[in-house]
Structures are given as structure tokens and as C-alpha cells.
Amino acid sequence: TSPAGIPVSVDGGAPENTLLNANLSPGPHLVSAPATTAASAGVRMAFSNWNDSGAATHLIEVTGSAATYTAIFKTQYQLTTTAFPAPGGTVAPASGFFDAGTPVSLVPAATAPYVFDSWSGDGSGSTNPLSLTMNAPLSVTANFSVPGFTCSIATGAADRKSTRLNSS
């Protein structure tokens, strides 16, 4: 496999990650690679193609000549998107995996009476939409608020506390 070490199987056998030399009888044989496999937290490898352009699972024809079949995988990174507070709105696209190097445009959508304020986590500022490139696992939060209302807590004398709500 490319990269090396991803388990593949032949003729329905147990997946093996070191199929360097397989002595197969002449005729058709079924090779199979997984659609995805976890690499590390927030990173996975996604099947791209076999070097013979075959699908993840396909038949090969073994003849009397030596042949090499390589399953090729691409790196994908996880994007986690969150809205805070949850009733404040949504973020598109939703959480998921994206190919390494892919540009992603995050768009917040506020739910009335909330408005979009800012990004936090692996995003910052208040740019709308927010442009990122998937070169690592990323976690981004869209922050929403209700305009015109603030809450502050003020303390008075040592034995009393007061709370006031301000409307801005």
C-alpha cells in the first residue's frame, strides 16, 4: 500500500499489512482495500485507487508473469465545527473529514434573535465566511450572542451582593 502498512486482503482472507509476496495460482483473484482506516486522532487514510485503476475491491487476473498491485490512499483530516451557545445557530459545513490541503469555507448561520460574533478554537476573528486549509485536524467554534443585552454582577459592601441587568 501507499503509504505502507494499511491492511489489504486477497480472496476474502484476513487483512494483512505486509503482503510483499503472495504466490497466487493463475486465474482471477479478489483484492480488497478498506474505504478508510484510522491513522491517529483526527486523521484517517481514505482509499483512492489501486495502481491498476481498480476499485477498492476488484478482481485481478494472475498470469504466469510477476505483477505488482498497490492500493493508494490519501490523508484526510477531521474538521469539528460547533455553535456556541447551541441554540444560537449552526455552522456549515458540518463536522467531517476533508482531504489534506483542501480549502474549507466555514459559514455561520444565526438563529434569531442571535447574531454571529466571532470564531474561536482553530479559527479566530469575525470574518464571515472563515477560510481554512485542512493541513491538520481542526476544531472551530462559531460564537453567537443576543444583541442589546449584557449581564454584570457587582458586589457592594462585604455583607451584600447585588445583580443588575443592563440593556444596551
Buried (B, 14 or more C-beta within 10 A) or exposed (E): BEEEEBBBBBEEEEBEEEBEEEEEEEEEBEBBBBEBBEBEEBBBBBBEBBEEEBEBBBEBEBEEEEEEBEBBBBBBBBBBBBBBEEEBBBBEEEEEBBEBEBEBEBEBBBEEEBBBBBBBBBBEEEEEEBEBEBEEBBBBBBBBBEEEEEEEEEEEEEEEEEEEEEEE
